[in-house]
Amino acid sequence: MKRQKERPNRPALALHVPEPDARPGDEVDFSHIEIPAAGSVMRPDVAVAPSEIRDLAYTLIRVLDDEGKAVGPWDPRLDPETLRRMLRDMMMVRVYDDRMYRAQRQGKTSFYMKCTGEEAVAVAAAHALDREDMCFPTYRQQGILVARDYPLTEMMCQVYSNAGDKLKGRQLPIMYSDREHGFFTISGNLGTQYPQAVGWGMASAIKGDSRIAAAWIGDGATAEGDFHNAVTFAAVYRAPVILNIVNNQWAISTFSGIAGAELTTFAARGVGYGIPGLRVDGNDPLAVYAATSWAADRARSNLGPTIIELFTYRVEGHSTSDDPSVYRPQNAGAKWPLGDPLERLKAHLLGLGEWDEERHAALLDQLGEEVRAAQKQAEKQGTLGNSPAQDIPSMFDDVFEELPWHLKEQREQAIAEAGAKK
Amino acid sequence: MPVMNMIQAINSAHDVMMDRDPNIVVMGEDVGYFGGVFRATEGLQKKYGRSRTFDTPITEGGIVGVAIGMAAYGLRPVAEIQFADYIYPGFDQIVSEAGRMRYRTAGEWFLPMVIRSPYGGGIFGGQTHSQSPEALFAHVAGIKTVIPSNPYDAKGLLIAAIEDNDPVIFFEPKRIYNGPFDGFYERPVTPWAKHPAAEVPEGYYTVPLGKAAIARAGNDVTILAYGTMVHVAIATAEAEGIDAEVIDLRTIVPVDIETIEASVKKTGRCVVFHEATRTGGFGAELSALVQERCFYHLESPVQRVTGFDTPYPHSLEWAYFPGPARLGLALKKALED
């Protein structure tokens, strides 16, 4: 205070703390968001110098217009079969999410996370990648597993931490892992998968393999040092990796302005590293597919990494432990101007004459049936806390390849404790 | 048999293993063309190419995270962290990721990777080039921590660490890279060439992880040590004329409890000895283990001889360093009580 009085001609400094436009009780207003027309953004050759396409980091690549027509140079021109399969996968993710959300509310598990409104960022990307490419997801890309035909029962057993959980009940629900389906184990420590994906891609390049890696991170976690570590490595060694940033605008209760979104885009992070940054309508499955294919082609041609910002909106709460109505206006997701990825792809297929309402309704019924059957199957092996007795000694497996003496002693102790309780 | 110092032995371990296994890659700050600030990776890039030995950006978190991804792919990365003092930006990747990968995936993914790092003081490195952070890693589930004390062990242990299918932290006591410094800092250090453990086979061999060595046999008191302190312990015992048994732990996790127990039960007295700070140091774990397992054989309280709980001071290095004077007093106390 005294020092300020000594400098009367200088204005007092003031700290800027970003604050979202609307809080509970306020009207949601997305009118300030600039949405370029579908098809208006150029599509460069993959061999383009990143310095020539910096503007792609500040626009929005879109393919589907308001009528559901695919327009412009980014149209991936997918055959109807692939389009229907992508629609089916996104619908399946939503049906599955609803079912598991309800299971959590019924006390069958401790925790669940939905990806409502963000189905395209996982499903469309998975379809654009090769089946052999390795995905390093966050907790909201269950769509990759669905797109790669990972059995629903396996997913549910993991969510239930039951006797059928191949991860032996060690991970929080939804932290899936399946090497065979190219789905890297999910970590609760955010952003750690980003440098790991780069390392995997570098290894593939060292071995002269042709597989690439794809990673996902949330807008909030781009603030982690691991983001910078990963992108630096990826840029330096031109690693064959796709670095997706899912900008769903909310990190639990914290809006993307706190991660730096007031001043620039997340795709623009690429500019500083000298790598392409594409900003993509994340609710447009065809745009996600097209951008992923473009980045995959670059990576496979030894041209290095691409950052893809998938601009979307987290329609639901962060998790079952979160209530978004206390920090943002209710139903904000319903007003998101980029719409619902399922509805948009459905409209596209209807417009092509490759889909109809009857088939849609029948498919929805069929998916519901599949999920119910899988759930029945999974619940035969128990639910959380209501599962055939956990094998206590298994707690000590897999800390190391071989059990050292101190863990052997602790295992004996755990077995004795369990015996004493009975 | 060839005579090597510790750097040459560590370099040879890399060379032998890179030649045997094309999945081994070496990376770190300055390790490529230059061969590392301590020259541990000299010549490897020339011999095995840039894609198998390369310089990294200055990002320890990135080095560890990328190494994890490489190991998940199926390579066996050997990453150098230039000084143990710099390892902390990689701590989350080591603790939360590397240490738990096998466990959290029920064995679906495991990480055969080694993180090498020079540690310890006595080189006038000040507080950012002298630390001994081994206890931080010993406390973490799923990580093995190895600390060699001589050229023969350094090569054999590093080869065993590279072949291990779990992440290994390999701390190299840099004070003894060139000779077995014994704590008598006013005397010149004899080079490794005059030490029997400097005879290092040219080719492949291993020293198993988790097995201690008896560095000096004795009957009156057991000194538990590792790294540089092994040599300080031997020299102090000799200077004081004390018949001490010096155990070189070599691996601190998993520690060789059988060798510790056998020795303490024989001597009935024990001094635990490390350069790291005292509170919560690995010596506390050793002291607890000895007390739990050898209580009725102990004739005096277990003594702890360590660095002080201050940052490593530059100008007062030798007042900080747990040298022969501090150890000598503790040995006498252990014998007199």
Interface residues (C-beta under 8 A of the other chain):
Chain A: M134 F136 K166 L167 K168 R170 Q171 M175 S177 D178 R179 F184 T185 S187 N189 T192 Y194 P195 Q196 A197 V198 G199 W200 G201 M202 A203 S204 A205 I206 K207 A213 G225 D226 H228 N229 A230 T232 F233 V236 Y237 D397 D398 V399 F400 E401 P404 W405 H406
Chain B: V25 S51 R52 F54 T56 P57 T59 G61 G62 V64 G65 V66 A67 I68 G69 M70 A71 A72 Y73 G74 L75 P77 P89 D92 Q93 S96 E97 M101 R102 Y103 R104 T105 A106 G107 E108 W109 F110 A141 G142 K144 D164 N165 D166 G210 V253 P254 V255 I257
